[in-house]
Amino acid sequence: MEPGDVREAQGFDRGGRRMRPRPVQPEPAPPPVPSFAEGLWTTADVANLCRVSEGCVKHWRFSRTGPPYAKVGRHVRYLPDDVRAWLADQWNCDPEGMDS
């Protein structure tokens, strides 16, 4: 330990000036954790819901036009709420104007 280190530990810098205490920074909030009550869906689950092939869902994923997904290890998984929201956004007509 050098002589200047003792002064720094006592609250002074190497020039003998009193150092201001550093403000304590709060810990950043952790990112929100999605609800997994329904579990995670596979590519096959999304394909069944949309009534398309798994290849079609993979194409959507590669072209970045499909629902949001996450990689869990080497597996692709979807949150059900994300898939439903994405599917609702795909309608290009006004549901109010549809005939019953």
N, C-alpha and C positions, 0 to 999 in steps of 0.2 A: 504494500500500500504506500503510495507516495504522499508527501506532506499536503499537497493540494487536495487530495481525496478526502482527508479528514475535514477540511474546511467546507467542502461541498456537502458532505454528510451533515454538517451543522447548519446548512442553509445559506452559505456564502459561495460566490463563484471564485474563480482563481484570481480575480483582481481585487478581492476583498469586499465586493458589493453584495448586499443582501439579495438573494434570489427570491422571486415570487413563487409561491407554490403553484404547481400546474393544476388547472381545473380538472376535476374528475369527469371523464367522458362517460355518459351512460352507455350501457351495452346496447347494440342495435337489436331491435325486435326480430325474433326469428320469423322466417317466412311462414305464411299461413299453411297449415297442413290440411289437405283436402279430406273430405269425409270418405271413408272406404266402406260405409255401411253396406252398399250394394256389391262391393268387391270391384275388381278391375276386370275389364273386358278384353278379350283377345281379338285378333284380326277376324277370326271366324265368327265371333259374337257380333261384331260390327257388320260383317258381310250378311249374316242372317237377318239382322234388324233392317238393313237397307235392301235386302233381297237382291244382292249382287254377288259376284264371285269374290273369293279371297284375293285373287289376282287384281281385281278392280280396286279393292281397298288398298292393296300394296301400291298400285299405280298412283292412287290419290296421295298416298304418303310420300312417294318419291317425287311427285310433281308439286308437293306442298299445297294441294288443294283440298285435302281431306281433313278430318277432325284432328284436333291436337292429340298427341300421343307422348308416351314416355318410354324410354328403354329401361327395362329392369334386367340388368345383366345383358344377356343377348336377346331377351324377349321384348316384344312390343306389346304395350298395354295401353288401354284407353279408360278414362274416367267416364262413367255412364252419363253424367250431367253434361260433360263437354261434348259428347257425341250427340246428345239430344239437342243441345244449343246449336251445334254446327248444322244438324239436319234441319232445324227450324229456319235457319238462315238461308237454306238452299231454295226455299219456295220463292218463285219469281212472279207469283200472282197475289192479288189481294184476297185473303180468305173471307173478308166481309162481303166481297162482291160475288162469291161463289153461290151457285144455286143449290138449294138443299135437296 
